[in-house]
Amino acid sequence: MMPALGKITCLLSALLLSLTSIFEAYAQQAPKRELRAAWIASVENIDWPSKKGLPAAQQKAEYIALLDTLKAAGMNAIIMQIRPTADTFYPSSYEPWSAYLTGKQGKAPEPYYNPLSFMIQEAKKRGLEFHGWFNPYRASNKKDFVPSAEHPLVQHPDWFVQYGGKWYYDPGIPKAQEFVLQSIIEVVKHYDMDAVHFDDYFYPYKIANEVFPDSSSFAKYGQRFDDIEDWRRNNVDYFVEELSKRIKKEKPFMKFGISPFGVWRNKSKDPKGSDTQAGQTNYDDLYADVLKWLREGWLDYITPQIYWHIGFELAEYKTLVEWWAENNYGRHIYIGQGIYRVGQKGWEDKNEIVNQIEYNRTFPEVKGSMFFSARTIAGNKENVNSQLARAYTSPALPPIMPWMDNTAPLSPETIHAKGSPDKGITLNWKANLNGDISYFVIYRFEEGEAIDISNPNNIVGIVQKDVYPLQSWQDNEIKKRSKYTYCITAVDRLHNESTASLPLEIITKGKRKTIKTP
């Protein structure tokens, strides 16, 4: 009896070990399509630049180092705040230079450069989507704010109201709305961004015992509304719809996304709402009817800020992820995750972020994550990057948006290889420059492996399209006396991927000997 029991025990142990290995392998398999983005906040110099008024060279060096860190952490997009308080990180016909950039509002960088052009260029070099982050209505972030002479608050003081000691464009004044719309479209026209992005600031968060001072504009412009709250929601709806139309008219390929507060409405107020007890909500307090924007197709993506941990009683992470997934109306849902909270109360679990990411992936409607904010990753707070590394075990392409474009470019042609194992193998191929190719993905397979471009573990390189027809990429991670097969695909700026090129097989020989193609 004892030997038999021992055999059974061994078999059960082996089976358990095998199942554990299977589950671990499954958990580690990251999807090929997933947005992985970090917010880079410029307001109050949260993320970049580190201080006001730094020399241009230091600003550039800090930004490049930050992008390299984010790229190494697995990001494929950045959300860059370029208009924090009705001031800008680019030359504008509407609003002054930001004090968070130069130290003084209205002052240009010294020596002069265009930060937005520079930021977009550096992001694209690294294959990172660039989402331009605008705050539509906020005009100051401090009580002692002194605007520059060219600030709209000085030029058009009747457009602004003060609330909580801060200044805001009054969203109910048509001329103010139009001014802000034009200021954003100016950027859409002149810069090669991938998306326009808003966060959660429309009407400001409510302050106890203080009423938002828009009664005069309501009396003047809200005659057809019986309720001021319905009028406020209509003001925001109009702004979102109108901006969406103008973006698509100017550049049909440019995305429009918003990152609202994590709760639309509580179920206690609306049966359609989430099973939460949030103190403020989008619909009732910020006058942001996010579900309407999705239902009407005005947005390409929504990123609810679910900055709470798994198990939080008032607004539970899993509850909200499921609710937003069920209410996506065919648009992308990315989850805004509060990585800045790692190590705080409720976030002591060293696996919190990876657990959140893995839970997100159980919903096909959830297409990725945005992390607030970049400095948490740059500083590796609480070793958070180790969690990201466990979740992001392979590269990922951003998900496609078929309602914008679902046509893939032509495959690359005529792949050649040259080089040697000690100096690296260089692949050359021909690109169709007349198409809308944005970048190429290189896949490598070792001897005996099936060609499978659906598996992101086979991706060894992502390279941006060169201006010349002949493209190239070098593989420095190959072994001597080995056989490899390469395939290359072409991808457009909305991430539609071509079929794979004809495979190229190579056999590496010894040191300093060239490769051979069978």
ZAMARGU-4260 file (C-alpha; in steps of 0.2 Angstrom, whole numbers, plus 5000, padded with zeros to 4 digits):
<rodrens>
0) 5000/5000/5000 | 5014/5012/5004 | 5023/5011/4988 | 5007/5013/4978 | 5002/5029/4988
5) 5020/5035/4985 | 5017/5033/4967 | 5000/5042/4967 | 5008/5056/4977 | 5022/5058/4965
10) 5010/5058/4950 | 4998/5071/4959 | 5014/5081/4962 | 5019/5080/4944 | 5002/5084/4938
15) 5001/5099/4950 | 5018/5105/4944 | 5013/5103/4926 | 4996/5113/4929 | 5005/5126/4938
20) 5018/5128/4923 | 5003/5129/4911 | 4994/5142/4921 | 5010/5152/4923 | 5013/5152/4905
25) 4996/5157/4901 | 4997/5171/4914 | 5013/5177/4906 | 5006/5177/4888 | 5003/5196/4884
30) 4992/5200/4870 | 4999/5206/4853 | 4987/5221/4853 | 4986/5232/4868 | 4988/5251/4872
35) 5001/5254/4885 | 5002/5272/4889 | 5009/5284/4902 | 5002/5302/4906 | 5016/5315/4906
40) 5009/5329/4917 | 5017/5346/4914 | 5005/5356/4926 | 5015/5360/4942 | 5029/5351/4934
45) 5023/5334/4940 | 5032/5324/4927 | 5041/5336/4914 | 5050/5347/4914 | 5057/5344/4932
50) 5057/5363/4935 | 5051/5379/4928 | 5063/5389/4917 | 5076/5376/4914 | 5088/5379/4899
55) 5081/5371/4882 | 5095/5359/4882 | 5091/5352/4899 | 5072/5351/4895 | 5076/5341/4879
60) 5088/5329/4889 | 5075/5326/4902 | 5062/5322/4890 | 5073/5310/4880 | 5078/5301/4896
65) 5060/5300/4901 | 5054/5293/4884 | 5068/5280/4885 | 5063/5274/4902 | 5044/5273/4897
70) 5049/5263/4881 | 5060/5251/4892 | 5045/5249/4904 | 5034/5243/4889 | 5025/5258/4884
75) 5019/5261/4866 | 5011/5278/4869 | 5012/5294/4879 | 4999/5306/4884 | 5008/5323/4884
80) 5000/5338/4893 | 5003/5352/4881 | 4990/5365/4887 | 4988/5364/4906 | 4981/5381/4911
85) 4975/5390/4895 | 4994/5392/4891 | 5004/5381/4879 | 5020/5371/4876 | 5020/5377/4858
90) 5019/5394/4849 | 5000/5398/4849 | 4990/5412/4841 | 4977/5410/4855 | 4986/5408/4872
95) 5003/5412/4879 | 5018/5401/4883 | 5016/5391/4899 | 5025/5396/4915 | 5028/5378/4918
100) 5040/5378/4903 | 5049/5394/4904 | 5046/5400/4922 | 5036/5415/4916 | 5020/5415/4907
105) 5021/5422/4889 | 5040/5420/4889 | 5047/5409/4874 | 5060/5395/4877 | 5078/5401/4877
110) 5087/5397/4866 | 5071/5396/4856 | 5064/5379/4850 | 5047/5372/4847 | 5044/5360/4861
115) 5029/5352/4854 | 5037/5348/4837 | 5052/5341/4847 | 5042/5330/4858 | 5032/5323/4844
120) 5048/5319/4834 | 5056/5310/4848 | 5041/5300/4852 | 5039/5294/4835 | 5058/5289/4834
125) 5054/5277/4848 | 5038/5271/4840 | 5027/5279/4854 | 5010/5286/4849 | 5009/5304/4854
130) 4992/5310/4862 | 4991/5329/4864 | 4983/5332/4881 | 4973/5348/4883 | 4963/5355/4898
135) 4949/5364/4889 | 4943/5376/4903 | 4955/5378/4917 | 4964/5395/4916 | 4974/5394/4933
140) 4979/5382/4946 | 4983/5394/4960 | 4974/5408/4969 | 4988/5420/4967 | 4988/5418/4948
145) 4994/5433/4938 | 4991/5431/4920 | 5002/5438/4906 | 4996/5453/4896 | 4992/5441/4881
150) 4982/5429/4891 | 4963/5428/4886 | 4959/5431/4904 | 4966/5449/4902 | 4959/5451/4884
155) 4942/5444/4888 | 4939/5444/4907 | 4920/5442/4904 | 4923/5424/4898 | 4930/5418/4914
160) 4923/5414/4932 | 4932/5411/4948 | 4928/5395/4958 | 4938/5388/4973 | 4951/5402/4970
165) 4955/5397/4952 | 4950/5404/4936 | 4940/5394/4922 | 4933/5398/4905 | 4914/5398/4908
170) 4908/5383/4897 | 4891/5392/4895 | 4898/5407/4885 | 4897/5403/4866 | 4912/5415/4862
175) 4923/5406/4875 | 4918/5389/4868 | 4922/5394/4851 | 4939/5402/4856 | 4944/5386/4865
180) 4939/5375/4850 | 4949/5385/4838 | 4964/5385/4850 | 4964/5366/4849 | 4960/5364/4831
185) 4975/5376/4828 | 4986/5362/4835 | 4977/5348/4826 | 4981/5357/4809 | 4999/5361/4812
190) 5006/5345/4821 | 5007/5327/4817 | 4999/5320/4833 | 4990/5304/4834 | 4976/5309/4846
195) 4968/5324/4855 | 4966/5319/4873 | 4956/5327/4888 | 4956/5322/4906 | 4942/5323/4919
200) 4941/5342/4920 | 4926/5350/4912 | 4915/5359/4925 | 4926/5358/4940 | 4924/5346/4955
205) 4911/5353/4967 | 4917/5362/4982 | 4906/5361/4998 | 4896/5377/5001 | 4902/5385/4985
210) 4891/5387/4970 | 4899/5388/4952 | 4896/5406/4947 | 4887/5404/4930 | 4870/5410/4934
215) 4872/5426/4923 | 4877/5416/4908 | 4863/5404/4911 | 4851/5418/4912 | 4858/5424/4895
220) 4861/5408/4885 | 4850/5395/4894 | 4833/5401/4890 | 4827/5384/4883 | 4832/5375/4898
225) 4822/5374/4914 | 4836/5366/4924 | 4854/5374/4925 | 4862/5356/4927 | 4854/5350/4910
230) 4860/5366/4902 | 4878/5363/4909 | 4878/5345/4902 | 4872/5352/4885 | 4886/5364/4885
235) 4899/5350/4887 | 4890/5339/4875 | 4891/5353/4862 | 4909/5355/4865 | 4913/5337/4863
240) 4903/5334/4848 | 4909/5350/4839 | 4927/5346/4843 | 4925/5328/4837 | 4918/5334/4820
245) 4931/5347/4817 | 4946/5335/4821 | 4939/5322/4809 | 4936/5335/4796 | 4954/5341/4797
250) 4963/5325/4800 | 4952/5309/4798 | 4966/5298/4805 | 4967/5308/4821 | 4959/5300/4837
255) 4949/5309/4850 | 4949/5302/4867 | 4944/5307/4885 | 4949/5301/4902 | 4934/5304/4914
260) 4932/5302/4932 | 4930/5283/4936 | 4911/5283/4940 | 4898/5289/4928 | 4884/5288/4940
265) 4880/5278/4956 | 4867/5264/4954 | 4858/5273/4969 | 4854/5287/4957 | 4852/5278/4941
270) 4849/5260/4938 | 4861/5261/4923 | 4875/5267/4935 | 4888/5256/4943 | 4887/5248/4960
275) 4897/5261/4969 | 4896/5275/4982 | 4907/5288/4974 | 4905/5306/4982 | 4905/5314/4965
280) 4901/5308/4948 | 4903/5313/4930 | 4885/5315/4926 | 4879/5323/4942 | 4894/5334/4947
285) 4905/5337/4932 | 4891/5338/4920 | 4900/5325/4908 | 4888/5313/4901 | 4901/5301/4895
290) 4889/5287/4890 | 4881/5299/4878 | 4897/5303/4870 | 4901/5285/4867 | 4883/5281/4861
295) 4884/5295/4849 | 4901/5290/4842 | 4909/5306/4846 | 4924/5298/4854 | 4937/5284/4848
300) 4942/5279/4866 | 4937/5282/4884 | 4949/5280/4898 | 4940/5280/4915 | 4951/5285/4929
305) 4949/5269/4940 | 4963/5275/4953 | 4956/5263/4967 | 4963/5247/4972 | 4955/5230/4970
310) 4943/5228/4985 | 4940/5246/4989 | 4923/5247/4996 | 4916/5263/4989 | 4922/5261/4971
315) 4929/5244/4968 | 4941/5242/4954 | 4934/5226/4947 | 4916/5232/4948 | 4921/5247/4938
320) 4931/5238/4925 | 4917/5227/4921 | 4904/5241/4921 | 4914/5251/4908 | 4917/5236/4898
325) 4898/5233/4897 | 4895/5251/4892 | 4908/5254/4879 | 4896/5256/4864 | 4909/5249/4852
330) 4923/5260/4856 | 4939/5257/4865 | 4940/5256/4883 | 4957/5259/4891 | 4958/5259/4910
335) 4967/5273/4919 | 4977/5265/4933 | 4983/5275/4948 | 5001/5268/4949 | 5006/5283/4959
340) 4997/5275/4974 | 5008/5260/4975 | 5014/5258/4993 | 4999/5268/5000 | 4985/5262/5011
345) 4976/5248/5001 | 4990/5247/4988 | 5002/5237/4999 | 5000/5221/4988 | 5016/5220/4978
350) 5006/5212/4964 | 4992/5225/4963 | 4996/5233/4946 | 4999/5216/4938 | 4983/5209/4945
355) 4974/5224/4938 | 4982/5222/4921 | 4978/5204/4921 | 4960/5207/4926 | 4958/5220/4912
360) 4963/5207/4899 | 4948/5196/4904 | 4937/5208/4895 | 4939/5209/4876 | 4932/5227/4876
365) 4946/5233/4887 | 4960/5237/4875 | 4974/5242/4887 | 4980/5254/4901 | 4985/5272/4904
370) 4996/5275/4920 | 4996/5290/4930 | 5009/5296/4930 | 5026/5295/4921 | 5037/5300/4936
375) 5031/5284/4945 | 5038/5273/4931 | 5054/5285/4929 | 5057/5283/4948 | 5052/5265/4949
380) 5042/5269/4965 | 5040/5253/4976 | 5048/5243/4962 | 5033/5245/4951 | 5042/5242/4935
385) 5045/5224/4940 | 5026/5222/4940 | 5025/5230/4922 | 5039/5218/4916 | 5029/5203/4922
390) 5013/5210/4913 | 5022/5216/4898 | 5032/5200/4893 | 5033/5204/4874 | 5030/5220/4863
395) 5013/5225/4858 | 5005/5235/4844 | 4991/5247/4849 | 4974/5241/4844 | 4966/5245/4828
400) 4950/5256/4826 | 4941/5249/4812 | 4928/5263/4811 | 4942/5274/4807 | 4952/5263/4795
405) 4952/5244/4792 | 4963/5243/4776 | 4980/5236/4779 | 4995/5242/4768 | 5005/5231/4756
410) 5017/5219/4762 | 5036/5223/4761 | 5045/5216/4746 | 5062/5209/4742 | 5070/5205/4758
415) 5089/5203/4758 | 5101/5199/4772 | 5120/5203/4775 | 5132/5203/4789 | 5140/5190/4801
420) 5135/5183/4818 | 5149/5194/4827 | 5144/5210/4819 | 5125/5207/4817 | 5114/5203/4803
425) 5106/5218/4793 | 5090/5215/4784 | 5085/5226/4769 | 5069/5227/4761 | 5059/5238/4749
430) 5044/5249/4755 | 5029/5256/4745 | 5032/5275/4749 | 5016/5279/4740 | 5005/5270/4753
435) 5001/5275/4771 | 5015/5264/4779 | 5020/5271/4796 | 5032/5257/4803 | 5037/5239/4800
440) 5037/5224/4812 | 5051/5211/4811 | 5047/5193/4816 | 5061/5180/4819 | 5059/5161/4820
445) 5072/5149/4826 | 5075/5132/4817 | 5059/5121/4818 | 5048/5135/4824 | 5032/5138/4814
450) 5029/5155/4806 | 5016/5163/4817 | 5015/5182/4817 | 5000/5182/4829 | 5012/5178/4843
455) 5021/5194/4850 | 5035/5184/4857 | 5041/5182/4839 | 5043/5201/4837 | 5061/5206/4837
460) 5060/5223/4830 | 5049/5238/4827 | 5056/5251/4815 | 5049/5267/4809 | 5048/5270/4790
465) 5063/5279/4782 | 5060/5292/4769 | 5070/5282/4756 | 5062/5266/4748 | 5076/5254/4755
470) 5073/5251/4773 | 5084/5242/4785 | 5086/5234/4802 | 5100/5226/4811 | 5098/5210/4822
475) 5112/5209/4835 | 5105/5195/4845 | 5109/5179/4834 | 5120/5164/4837 | 5133/5156/4827
480) 5130/5140/4817 | 5111/5143/4818 | 5096/5144/4806 | 5083/5158/4807 | 5068/5163/4797
485) 5063/5181/4796 | 5046/5189/4790 | 5042/5208/4790 | 5025/5216/4790 | 5020/5234/4786
490) 5009/5244/4797 | 5000/5260/4795 | 4998/5274/4807 | 4981/5267/4813 | 4990/5250/4816
495) 4982/5240/4802 | 4995/5227/4798 | 4999/5219/4781 | 5001/5201/4778 | 5019/5194/4781
500) 5032/5196/4768 | 5039/5180/4760 | 5050/5172/4773 | 5069/5174/4772 | 5079/5159/4779
505) 5097/5162/4784 | 5111/5151/4791 | 5124/5158/4801 | 5142/5152/4800 | 5157/5155/4811
510) 5165/5171/4817 | 5168/5184/4804 | 5160/5173/4790 | 5145/5180/4781 | 5128/5172/4782
515) 5120/5161/4769 | 5102/5160/4762 | 5096/5143/4757
</rodrens>
